[in-house]
Every structure is written in C-alpha cells, then in structure tokens.
Amino acid sequence: MTRPSRFKVAVLVASFNGRQWIAEQFDSILNQLDVDVQVFVSDDCSIDDTWAWLSQMSLSYSNISLLSRNDRFGSAGSNFYRLITEVDTRDFDFVAFSDQDDLWDIDKLSRHIKLLQVHNADGISSNVLAFWPDGAQQLIVKSQPQRKFDYLFESAGPGCTFLMTPRLVAKVKDVLRDVPAAKIVSLHDWLTYAVARASGVKWIIDSRPSILYRQHAHNVVGANTSLQAKWIRIKKMRQGWYRQQVTAVSQVAYAINHNPEIGTLLSILPSISWGSRLRLLRYAWQGRRSVFDRWALMVSILLGFF
C-alpha cells in the first residue's frame, strides 16, 4: 500500500483561560508545511471566552475537534492525561503536544518527522526560544547529551515541542491505565519521556529551536530564567514536591523495566539520612543533562533540600 505524500499528525491541545493567545497558536498549527493536522482540544472549564472561541472554530474547521466539557482537571498535566487517554491516535502517523500560547515554526512538524525517520526514533523534543511581551528573547537549551537516568529527574524539554509515534503514545496510555504512580506525576511531558526511555525506545532532542515559547504571568512551568522563578522552584523542592515527583517517575519506570538500579533508588528515596544522601549522589550525576544542573542537584541533596 502506497503511503500518502503528507503525514497525518494529531495535535493534542490543553487549554485554560487562553483566549488572548490561542488564536495565534492555532494559526501556527494549522499552517504547518507538508503535513495534515487534526487538532484535538480539551478545555479545562475556562472562564474567559476560550470555550466560545473553540466551539466556533470546531464548527468552522473540520480538522478541529473539541472534547466535551468535564469537571475541572485543575492542571495542564491532568488535562493532557485526559487527551492521551481519550483521543484515538492509532490512525495517525505522529502525535504532538501543544500549549495554548506559543508560536510554532512553520516547519516544526515536517522537520521533526524527518529527524524521527533519520534516527529511527519514537520521540523528539527541542530547544525553545523564549520570548517576552517587551520583545526580549532567550534561547532555552535542553539538548545536552542524554544521561543514563536523566528521565528519572527531568523531562526532555517543554512538552509543547514533543512529537511522538502513536505506538509511544499508546504505551503512555497503557501506563496511565495500569500504573497508579503515573497520575501522581504532575508533568505530562516528563511522564512521556520517562515511559519512552524506560521502555527502551529512542528519543532525540533537537538543538534547533522549534517554537517561540511565550512567557507571561500564567505560565505553568515557563523558562525559569528570573530570580523569582528560580526561588519558586527552590521552595517547591524544599517542600518535597520534586522528591515526590522523582519517586513517582521512578515507580513508573521500575514498573516498566524492573531495572535493579531503579529499584535501589526507590529504596533510598524514602530516607533523608546522610547515608542515603551519599548514595543518591551517584544517581544525581547521571540524573541531569546539564553539568550545572548536576552540580545543583548534588548540592541540594547534601544540604537536605531534595
């Protein structure tokens, strides 16, 4: 059977109170070069005009599908988990995640499809070019070489850059159904990357930015470049959020591959003793792609912040 000349891509969009940005995001999705896109949107009970706008768009465009409204999910991650669970992506060639407020390069999808094919990979992410309302821009680098256990400690970059094969998305769907710890993971992109790496499928991180990553007061994660953003993350770490997330991701990974080293990590994580901290250092050095992040994680473990 001859494959059609244009690949079919399912784009999963989670929205919440994004009316002031979402039209530009949709323009950048619908105008992608050399692919056929079908957009699936789950709106988390927006209280601005987002729902009305999406309803009109779904009536006007046959390639925009709006999922029914449910009770509030309360987070972008939970909203994306709904999309992963409910949207049937089996008849598509590829699946992408999208936020509601970014701007995609016009060849984001077609270029990443080619890279997936060249590298025989199931998932790809990329660096991003963050931009602010005053016109400032900054490259956010996530493409440092992958480490043995980086997927237990971080995502492969912002989920809005992710492009995946349907078979990988099906694995994530199975994990969300079968592994209780999966829904404890707050970030859908981190979970997806962890499922890929724990399953032994190939993931690549593109050094060329594929989107303009809009920064504003309501970013769920954001670029983490300001002192205020860094302080918020340090506070969350000290409150135990990061350790909880690493534990949940490690439980998911162990459920997939039963790696004894991950089993040992899971035995260490509940303890904050000095002995446990010293044993954690080995994982920390293999747990972040950036050298700076590796040292920062090691210091946070020794100081008892992690």
Disulfide bonds with the S-S distance in Angstrom:
none
